[in-house]
Amino acid sequence: MTASCLMPLGGSEINSGYKGYGLAIMVELFCGILAGAAYGPNIRKWMTATTPANLGQCFIAVDPVCFAPEFGERLGDLIKFLRSMDPVDPAKPVLIAGDPEAEHKKS
Protein backbone atom coordinates (compact mmCIF):
# COMPACT_ATOMS: atom_id res chain seq x y z
CA MET A 1 0.00 0.00 0.00
CA THR A 2 1.25 3.49 -0.83
CA ALA A 3 0.37 6.63 1.04
CA SER A 4 -0.41 9.82 -0.83
CA CYS A 5 -0.93 13.42 0.16
CA LEU A 6 -1.83 16.72 -1.43
CA MET A 7 0.93 19.28 -1.60
CA PRO A 8 0.25 22.90 -0.58
CA LEU A 9 -0.73 25.21 -3.40
CA GLY A 10 2.36 25.69 -5.53
CA GLY A 11 3.97 22.44 -4.33
CA SER A 12 7.05 22.05 -2.23
CA GLU A 13 9.39 24.99 -1.76
CA ILE A 14 11.93 23.51 -4.15
CA ASN A 15 9.49 24.01 -7.05
CA SER A 16 7.45 27.13 -6.34
CA GLY A 17 5.86 26.57 -2.93
CA TYR A 18 6.00 30.33 -2.38
CA LYS A 19 2.90 30.73 -4.57
CA GLY A 20 0.68 29.45 -1.79
CA TYR A 21 2.12 32.02 0.60
CA GLY A 22 1.57 34.84 -1.89
CA LEU A 23 -2.03 33.81 -2.57
CA ALA A 24 -2.71 33.52 1.16
CA ILE A 25 -1.39 37.04 1.74
CA MET A 26 -3.54 38.32 -1.12
CA VAL A 27 -6.64 36.79 0.50
CA GLU A 28 -5.59 38.27 3.85
CA LEU A 29 -5.22 41.73 2.28
CA PHE A 30 -8.56 41.65 0.47
CA CYS A 31 -10.72 39.87 3.06
CA GLY A 32 -9.09 41.18 6.22
CA ILE A 33 -7.35 44.50 5.81
CA LEU A 34 -9.32 45.93 2.84
CA ALA A 35 -12.66 44.68 4.25
CA GLY A 36 -11.98 46.24 7.66
CA ALA A 37 -12.20 42.82 9.33
CA ALA A 38 -9.86 40.85 11.56
CA TYR A 39 -6.63 39.68 9.89
CA GLY A 40 -3.60 37.53 10.66
CA PRO A 41 -3.04 37.09 14.39
CA ASN A 42 -6.17 39.16 15.16
CA ILE A 43 -8.55 36.44 13.92
CA ARG A 44 -10.14 34.62 16.83
CA LYS A 45 -9.15 31.03 17.52
CA TRP A 46 -11.16 28.26 15.87
CA MET A 47 -14.14 27.05 17.93
CA THR A 48 -13.98 30.08 20.24
CA ALA A 49 -17.39 31.67 20.64
CA THR A 50 -16.65 34.24 23.32
CA THR A 51 -16.00 37.02 20.77
CA PRO A 52 -17.52 37.80 17.36
CA ALA A 53 -15.66 36.24 14.42
CA ASN A 54 -15.28 39.55 12.52
CA LEU A 55 -14.50 37.75 9.26
CA GLY A 56 -14.46 39.83 6.10
CA GLN A 57 -15.34 39.10 2.50
CA CYS A 58 -14.24 40.72 -0.71
CA PHE A 59 -15.89 40.42 -4.12
CA ILE A 60 -14.17 41.81 -7.19
CA ALA A 61 -15.60 42.07 -10.70
CA VAL A 62 -13.09 42.32 -13.53
CA ASP A 63 -13.75 42.70 -17.24
CA PRO A 64 -10.83 40.73 -18.68
CA VAL A 65 -11.29 42.26 -22.14
CA CYS A 66 -10.09 45.59 -20.68
CA PHE A 67 -6.71 43.97 -20.07
CA ALA A 68 -6.51 41.49 -22.93
CA PRO A 69 -8.81 42.13 -25.92
CA GLU A 70 -8.20 38.56 -27.18
CA PHE A 71 -9.14 37.09 -23.79
CA GLY A 72 -11.93 34.84 -25.11
CA GLU A 73 -9.80 33.29 -27.84
CA ARG A 74 -6.82 32.81 -25.53
CA LEU A 75 -9.00 31.26 -22.83
CA GLY A 76 -10.58 28.95 -25.40
CA ASP A 77 -7.11 27.88 -26.53
CA LEU A 78 -6.07 27.10 -22.94
CA ILE A 79 -9.26 25.15 -22.27
CA LYS A 80 -8.80 23.12 -25.46
CA PHE A 81 -5.19 22.38 -24.42
CA LEU A 82 -6.22 21.28 -20.91
CA ARG A 83 -9.03 19.03 -22.12
CA SER A 84 -6.71 17.37 -24.66
CA MET A 85 -4.20 16.30 -21.99
CA ASP A 86 -3.89 12.61 -21.20
CA PRO A 87 -5.90 11.88 -18.04
CA VAL A 88 -4.42 9.87 -15.18
CA ASP A 89 -7.40 7.51 -15.48
CA PRO A 90 -8.30 6.94 -19.15
CA ALA A 91 -11.94 6.35 -18.12
CA LYS A 92 -12.18 9.88 -16.69
CA PRO A 93 -11.51 12.92 -18.91
CA VAL A 94 -9.56 15.96 -17.73
CA LEU A 95 -12.09 18.48 -16.39
CA ILE A 96 -11.96 22.21 -15.93
CA ALA A 97 -13.93 24.33 -13.48
CA GLY A 98 -17.64 24.19 -14.30
CA ASP A 99 -17.55 20.93 -16.29
CA PRO A 100 -19.32 18.80 -13.64
CA GLU A 101 -22.05 21.45 -13.25
CA ALA A 102 -22.54 21.75 -17.02
CA GLU A 103 -22.82 17.95 -17.29
CA HIS A 104 -25.36 17.92 -14.46
CA LYS A 105 -27.49 20.53 -16.26
CA LYS A 106 -27.61 18.30 -19.35
CA SER A 107 -29.22 15.44 -17.41
C-alpha positions in Angstrom: 0.0 0.0 0.0 1.3 3.5 -0.8 0.4 6.6 1.0 -0.4 9.8 -0.8 -0.9 13.4 0.2 -1.8 16.7 -1.4 0.9 19.3 -1.6 0.3 22.9 -0.6 -0.7 25.2 -3.4 2.4 25.7 -5.5 4.0 22.4 -4.3 7.1 22.1 -2.2 9.4 25.0 -1.8 11.9 23.5 -4.2 9.5 24.0 -7.1 7.5 27.1 -6.3 5.9 26.6 -2.9 6.0 30.3 -2.4 2.9 30.7 -4.6 0.7 29.4 -1.8 2.1 32.0 0.6 1.6 34.8 -1.9 -2.0 33.8 -2.6 -2.7 33.5 1.2 -1.4 37.0 1.7 -3.5 38.3 -1.1 -6.6 36.8 0.5 -5.6 38.3 3.8 -5.2 41.7 2.3 -8.6 41.7 0.5 -10.7 39.9 3.1 -9.1 41.2 6.2 -7.4 44.5 5.8 -9.3 45.9 2.8 -12.7 44.7 4.3 -12.0 46.2 7.7 -12.2 42.8 9.3 -9.9 40.9 11.6 -6.6 39.7 9.9 -3.6 37.5 10.7 -3.0 37.1 14.4 -6.2 39.2 15.2 -8.5 36.4 13.9 -10.1 34.6 16.8 -9.1 31.0 17.5 -11.2 28.3 15.9 -14.1 27.0 17.9 -14.0 30.1 20.2 -17.4 31.7 20.6 -16.6 34.2 23.3 -16.0 37.0 20.8 -17.5 37.8 17.4 -15.7 36.2 14.4 -15.3 39.5 12.5 -14.5 37.7 9.3 -14.5 39.8 6.1 -15.3 39.1 2.5 -14.2 40.7 -0.7 -15.9 40.4 -4.1 -14.2 41.8 -7.2 -15.6 42.1 -10.7 -13.1 42.3 -13.5 -13.7 42.7 -17.2 -10.8 40.7 -18.7 -11.3 42.3 -22.1 -10.1 45.6 -20.7 -6.7 44.0 -20.1 -6.5 41.5 -22.9 -8.8 42.1 -25.9 -8.2 38.6 -27.2 -9.1 37.1 -23.8 -11.9 34.8 -25.1 -9.8 33.3 -27.8 -6.8 32.8 -25.5 -9.0 31.3 -22.8 -10.6 28.9 -25.4 -7.1 27.9 -26.5 -6.1 27.1 -22.9 -9.3 25.1 -22.3 -8.8 23.1 -25.5 -5.2 22.4 -24.4 -6.2 21.3 -20.9 -9.0 19.0 -22.1 -6.7 17.4 -24.7 -4.2 16.3 -22.0 -3.9 12.6 -21.2 -5.9 11.9 -18.0 -4.4 9.9 -15.2 -7.4 7.5 -15.5 -8.3 6.9 -19.2 -11.9 6.4 -18.1 -12.2 9.9 -16.7 -11.5 12.9 -18.9 -9.6 16.0 -17.7 -12.1 18.5 -16.4 -12.0 22.2 -15.9 -13.9 24.3 -13.5 -17.6 24.2 -14.3 -17.6 20.9 -16.3 -19.3 18.8 -13.6 -22.0 21.4 -13.2 -22.5 21.7 -17.0 -22.8 18.0 -17.3 -25.4 17.9 -14.5 -27.5 20.5 -16.3 -27.6 18.3 -19.4 -29.2 15.4 -17.4 
